[in-house]
Amino acid sequence: MSNLHETPTVLVLCGGLSPERDVSIRSGRRVAEALRSQGLAVTTADADASLLQRLAEARPQCVLPALHGTGGEDGSLSDVLTTVGIPFVGSPADPARLAFDKSVAKGVVRHWQLPTPDSVALPHSMFRELGAAQLLDRLVDRLGLPLMVKPTRGGSALGASIVHEATELPAAMVGAFAYGDVALVERYVAGTELAVSVIDTDEGPVALPAVEIVPDGGFYDYNARYTAGATEFFSPARLDQATAARVEDIAVAVHQNMSLRDYSRIDLIVGEDSEPMFLEANVSPGITETSLLPQAVEAASRDLGAVFAQLVHRAIDRG
């Protein structure tokens, strides 16, 4: 481990061009303040066309990407930072790509024989060419109702909706395609929605206490995620000891088996049968005032700045 008494220079990247730009800026601002509270020398920058020039001029000892969505979580930025030889906090490119595509991630999780809701990934071109009405009828026949429809790539629940009646499905598909070329149609599971953050330590990955999510409107959409007071959170989640241990084990297993690095957030649902089911993995989870990872850090009686300062030191050591 690098000398903790040194003052690393850290560049926090936020913003970008994805639909989650505003959330990214809020995440970047908060993690920068948290790192400064630990005595680190931190600057922030937008991930725009001047990025390579800024990196060449500043040569920070570490980059911490606080980018969400395409360009931040899809592995492309990890490839760029690896190419220019600057240590960074977060997952390498290939694991990030794997986690970013929800349908691919679910397929891998099924391969490990971990439970995840049945689903179909449908490209826009196939949806258009095969005839939407007949195809959607078959989807309902196979998966039943209600359904969860969302883009396979992206986050913050943008383009996501719950379908209770078959007549709602065409509009839900159009909403998902507005944010990506492929829609994931997933059997909706009613239950306790959870987020489990995983942090790498010298002893290996550790699951923080699960955060239970109870949105006022019943659906954890964009507004419920980022509007203060729109969602009630319980951290740690209101789970019995056995179920809490099970969701933490699943989260750590996904983090390890996907070769995710430094930190991640694994989203799960616990249905009426008390069986946790994997929903998706996030390699750059939100760090805003209403985000789930900071709540988990607090529930674990840890300091957000100290957690990320340790990850910065680990990244510098790797470099």
C-alpha atoms as one frame of an Amber mdcrd trajectory, in Angstrom:
protein
   0.000   0.000   0.000   1.286   3.453  -0.888   2.271   5.810   1.890  -0.983
   7.091   3.364   0.836  10.221   4.557   1.578  11.257   0.981  -0.833  13.636
  -0.731  -1.930  11.960  -3.968  -3.148  14.138  -6.808  -6.530  12.917  -7.970
  -8.575  13.958 -10.978 -12.294  13.275 -10.614 -14.011  12.937 -13.977 -17.707
  13.731 -14.179 -20.298  15.019 -16.585 -19.873  13.395 -19.972 -22.453  13.247
 -22.741 -24.798  10.501 -21.561 -28.377  11.233 -20.415 -27.050  10.793 -16.867
 -24.764  13.824 -17.129 -26.475  15.820 -14.367 -26.323  12.886 -11.950 -22.653
  12.382 -12.802 -21.839  16.001 -11.987 -23.515  15.619  -8.594 -21.638  12.371
  -7.947 -18.330  13.951  -8.950 -18.851  16.950  -6.729 -19.631  14.796  -3.701
 -16.770  12.329  -4.083 -14.333  15.205  -4.684 -15.422  16.839  -1.428 -15.138
  13.509   0.375 -11.576  12.988  -0.862 -10.564  16.530   0.063 -11.790  15.846
   3.593  -9.064  13.176   3.730  -6.365  15.649   2.714  -6.048  14.571  -0.926
  -5.315  17.113  -3.660  -8.385  16.860  -5.886  -9.429  18.564  -9.098 -12.523
  17.878 -11.170 -12.948  17.886 -14.917 -15.576  17.126 -17.518 -15.020  14.105
 -19.717 -15.035  16.070 -22.953 -12.833  16.517 -26.006 -10.085  18.161 -23.918
  -9.637  15.092 -21.704  -6.446  13.706 -23.273  -4.790  17.112 -23.293  -5.778
  17.683 -19.662  -4.380  14.289 -18.657  -1.115  14.950 -20.504  -0.669  18.335
 -18.850  -1.788  17.488 -15.311  -0.540  13.870 -15.100  -2.569  13.115 -11.967
  -1.416  10.174  -9.913  -4.921   8.735 -10.100  -8.178   9.303 -11.956 -11.507
   8.612 -10.294 -14.281   8.418 -12.886 -17.683   9.424 -11.527 -19.308   8.964
 -14.920 -22.580   7.135 -15.403 -23.967   5.509 -18.531 -22.328   5.263 -21.949
 -18.760   6.516 -21.978 -18.372   6.027 -18.249 -19.522   2.523 -17.396 -19.234
   0.719 -20.737 -15.477   0.109 -20.533 -14.448   2.734 -23.073 -12.997   5.175
 -20.537 -11.171   2.328 -18.773  -9.555   1.444 -22.098  -8.487   5.052 -22.648
  -6.982   5.444 -19.163  -5.161   2.126 -19.499  -3.824   3.206 -22.897  -2.392
   6.479 -21.565  -0.993   4.715 -18.498  -2.768   6.579 -15.710  -3.989   4.577
 -12.689  -7.720   4.809 -12.087 -10.305   3.687  -9.577 -12.829   1.246 -10.975
 -13.244  -1.863 -13.069 -11.093  -2.721 -16.096 -12.646  -2.428 -19.533 -13.770
  -6.012 -20.164 -15.571  -6.532 -16.836 -17.176  -3.096 -17.189 -18.506  -4.012
 -20.630 -19.876  -7.256 -19.259 -21.710  -5.572 -16.401 -22.965  -2.651 -18.480
 -25.137  -4.770 -20.781 -27.933  -6.012 -18.535 -28.950  -8.886 -20.810 -25.362
 -10.166 -21.081 -24.817  -9.811 -17.332 -28.015 -11.769 -16.633 -26.905 -14.514
 -19.008 -23.582 -14.842 -17.199 -25.324 -14.927 -13.821 -27.602 -17.705 -15.082
 -24.479 -19.616 -16.137 -23.315 -19.456 -12.510 -26.731 -20.853 -11.528 -27.646
 -17.753  -9.576 -31.345 -16.778  -9.788 -32.439 -13.894 -12.006 -35.869 -13.136
 -13.503 -36.618 -14.659 -16.904 -36.194 -12.133 -19.712 -35.889 -11.482 -23.435
 -33.554  -8.960 -25.109 -35.153  -7.452 -28.200 -33.289  -5.216 -30.683 -35.261
  -2.348 -32.186 -34.641  -3.632 -35.718 -36.157  -7.036 -34.929 -39.040  -5.422
 -33.087 -39.799  -3.399 -36.213 -39.235  -6.088 -38.826 -41.076  -9.010 -37.208
 -44.240  -7.067 -36.506 -44.623  -5.472 -33.121 -48.160  -6.601 -32.280 -47.668
 -10.328 -32.830 -44.238 -10.366 -31.202 -45.453  -8.548 -28.107 -48.322 -11.022
 -27.740 -45.791 -13.858 -27.689 -43.700 -12.028 -25.076 -46.713 -11.759 -22.792
 -47.546 -15.430 -23.364 -44.027 -16.461 -22.353 -43.216 -14.084 -19.517 -46.667
 -13.237 -18.210 -47.689  -9.955 -16.603 -46.596  -7.656 -15.111 -43.346  -7.000
 -16.958 -40.354  -4.724 -16.457 -39.135  -3.065 -19.665 -35.829  -1.174 -19.796
 -32.878  -0.474 -22.093 -30.180  -3.125 -21.859 -27.532  -0.418 -21.532 -27.714
   2.660 -19.322 -28.825   3.457 -15.820 -30.828   5.679 -13.488 -33.983   3.845
 -14.685 -34.102   6.086 -17.765 -36.457   4.487 -20.292 -37.639   1.903 -17.759
 -41.279   1.176 -16.955 -43.545  -1.446 -15.422 -46.178  -2.972 -17.709 -49.343
  -4.155 -15.949 -51.555  -4.641 -19.011 -50.648  -5.939 -22.468 -51.939  -2.693
 -24.014 -49.169  -0.796 -22.158 -46.348  -2.822 -23.681 -45.932  -1.002 -27.054
 -45.472   2.388 -25.357 -43.052   0.849 -22.844 -40.963  -0.571 -25.690 -40.861
   2.802 -27.438 -39.775   4.404 -24.157 -36.919   1.917 -23.766 -35.801   2.319
 -27.390 -35.546   6.070 -26.819 -32.485   5.302 -24.662 -30.944   2.387 -26.528
 -31.162   0.033 -29.487 -32.014  -3.040 -27.410 -34.803  -3.402 -24.863 -34.830
  -5.916 -22.034 -38.271  -7.332 -21.312 -38.121  -9.002 -17.918 -40.640 -10.832
 -15.766 -41.535  -8.418 -12.999 -40.918  -9.713  -9.496 -42.780  -8.046  -6.659
 -40.809  -7.934  -3.463 -38.143  -6.113  -1.502 -35.798  -4.135  -3.745 -32.207
  -4.068  -2.511 -28.859  -2.553  -3.402 -25.703  -4.183  -2.065 -22.461  -2.233
  -2.417 -19.199  -4.171  -2.554 -15.837  -2.620  -1.663 -12.444  -4.194  -2.331
 -10.112  -4.335   0.667  -6.724  -5.890   1.333  -8.590  -8.942   2.652 -10.792
  -9.201  -0.431 -14.193  -7.823  -1.471 -16.565  -6.940   1.375 -20.318  -6.420
   1.087 -21.665  -3.383   2.907 -25.099  -3.612   4.550 -27.899  -3.939   2.007
 -30.027  -0.841   1.415 -33.775  -1.430   1.077 -35.586   0.811  -1.401 -39.241
   1.802  -0.894 -40.285   4.432  -3.473 -43.420   6.404  -2.631 -44.880   5.771
  -6.082 -44.085   2.070  -6.080 -41.461   2.314  -8.841 -37.865   3.403  -8.325
 -37.687   5.597 -11.429 -35.433   8.576 -12.188 -37.411  11.035 -10.065 -37.645
   8.593  -7.165 -33.868   8.141  -7.289 -32.813  11.763  -7.302 -35.623  13.717
  -5.652 -35.096  14.083  -1.926 -37.987  12.595   0.030 -39.472  10.679  -2.916
 -38.164   7.335  -1.662 -37.803   5.810   1.768 -34.604   3.892   2.443 -33.745
   1.398   5.139 -30.064   0.764   5.727 -29.450  -1.838   6.766 -32.399  -3.455
   5.008 -35.201  -5.028   7.028 -34.150  -8.626   6.376 -33.790 -11.654   8.567
 -30.222 -12.697   9.258 -30.211 -15.609   6.798 -31.604 -13.561   3.909 -29.233
 -10.667   4.620 -26.288 -13.071   4.519 -27.581 -14.599   1.273 -27.893 -11.274
  -0.570 -24.416 -10.253   0.583 -22.995 -13.576  -0.612 -24.641 -13.159  -4.031
 -23.344  -9.592  -4.369 -19.768 -10.612  -3.538 -20.022 -13.617  -5.892 -21.147
 -11.396  -8.776 -18.419  -8.842  -8.024 -15.741 -11.543  -7.961 -16.958 -13.683
 -10.856 -17.377 -10.687 -13.143 -13.851  -9.560 -12.139 -15.192  -6.180 -11.049
 -12.690  -4.023  -9.216 -12.536  -1.513  -6.364 -16.257  -1.013  -5.894 -19.595
  -1.957  -7.380 -23.270  -1.999  -6.561 -25.296  -5.135  -7.145 -29.070  -4.719
  -7.368 -31.346  -7.553  -6.279 -34.985  -8.279  -5.496 -36.212 -10.596  -2.760
 -39.556 -12.064  -3.795 -42.355 -13.513  -1.735 -40.491 -16.848  -1.572 -37.601
 -15.034   0.197 -35.255 -16.012  -2.641 -32.932 -13.159  -3.709 -32.723 -12.627
  -7.471 -30.037 -10.705  -9.378 -31.208  -7.695 -11.397 -28.091  -5.825 -12.522
 -24.525  -4.815 -11.664 -23.197  -1.252 -11.593 -19.487  -0.468 -11.880 -19.885
   3.279 -11.308 -22.818   3.670  -8.926 -24.140   7.071  -7.976 -22.520   8.996
  -5.140 -25.104  11.788  -4.863 -26.901  12.897  -1.713 -29.711  10.392  -2.399
 -27.559   7.570  -3.814 -27.394   4.090  -2.358 -23.657   3.473  -1.964 -23.105
   6.398   0.451 -26.028   5.138   2.546 -24.434   1.696   2.702 -21.101   3.228
   3.745 -22.842   5.115   6.544 -24.737   1.971   7.631 -21.373   0.213   7.914
 -20.126   3.029  10.205 -17.511   4.003   7.652 -16.514   7.376   6.276 -17.155
   7.955   2.565 -13.943   9.929   2.115 -11.865   7.288   3.885 -13.352   4.524
   1.731 -12.553   6.301  -1.528  -9.151   7.491  -0.309  -8.241   3.856   0.302
  -9.403   2.958  -3.214  -7.268   5.782  -4.613  -4.199   4.431  -2.823  -4.942
   0.925  -4.123  -5.189   2.276  -7.669  -1.876   4.134  -7.349  -0.225   0.974
  -6.036  -1.506  -0.931  -9.088   0.012   1.733 -11.313
